[in-house]
Amino acid sequence: MPNPWHKTRRSVERDYKFYDSPRVVHRKITRTTWPYSKDNMERLGLRDLAFMSLMYGSTCRSSELCRYNKRSKEGVLLFSKHSVDKSQFTIEDDLLKFREAIILKRSEPVLDERGSIVYVDGKQQYKTIEDLSKYPTRNEITFPLEGSFNIFTNPIIEYLDTLDDEQELFPFKYRRGWQIVNTVTGEMQHYLRDMGLKFYSRLLDRNLKDLQEFSGHARIQNLMVYLGEGNLEKKIKEVKF
């Protein structure tokens, strides 16, 4: 199935110049399910809901949650990554904790024969990381068991309860994830990450350093697009005249 969002370079600024609250996001991810057979509908429907809930609550990229093949620019397979698995989750202190979530959007400096960083026209040069073990991981990500946000936590826990120890959660690749999200929500996959980052931006009072520590972004400038209009929303509600 062709992915229409890949016809041109994705622009978050162009695609999502709005903010959907957690309640709106939850309505979108629960409005329908993929048309599975009756025998698989309940189990796979729960899996898909857990996938979308985890993507929104963790702000991970789809490729970081499901299976992923990394290729060079020439199309050579560099490595294959499994989906996140059950061993990365634990429950402690009324929290579901998600650990060792990989950050795939990274590169490493190009070094010369002496081990010095290479610059071209004053710009530092980078290359694709070819070893999966060299990619960084996120800080521990927590989901509350109590409170309003547990509408996203509960499907993840329910799905984890159906799996064996260390079993993969989402044994499919990006394209299948896109199909699920698009069919259920009518949006592209990045919608969930985008809305999650905008939610945490508001939760953290638009503190970019705190948001960077949570999200694992390499450059704080890349988070500017997720600030949205949170301060304006708050102030217009409080205005008196």
Secondary structure, DSSP 8 states (H G I E B T S, - for coil): ---GGGSS---HHHH--S---HHHHHHHHTS------HHHHHHHHHHHHHHHHHHHHH---HHHHS-EEEE-TT--EEEEE---BGGGEEEETTEEEE---B--S-EEE-B-TTS-B-EETTEE-EEE---GGGS-B---EEEESSSTTHHHHHHHHHHHTTS-TT-BS--S-HHHHHHHHHHHHSS-THHHHHHHHHHHHHHTTT-HHHHHHHH--S-GGGGGGG-TTHHHHHHHHH---
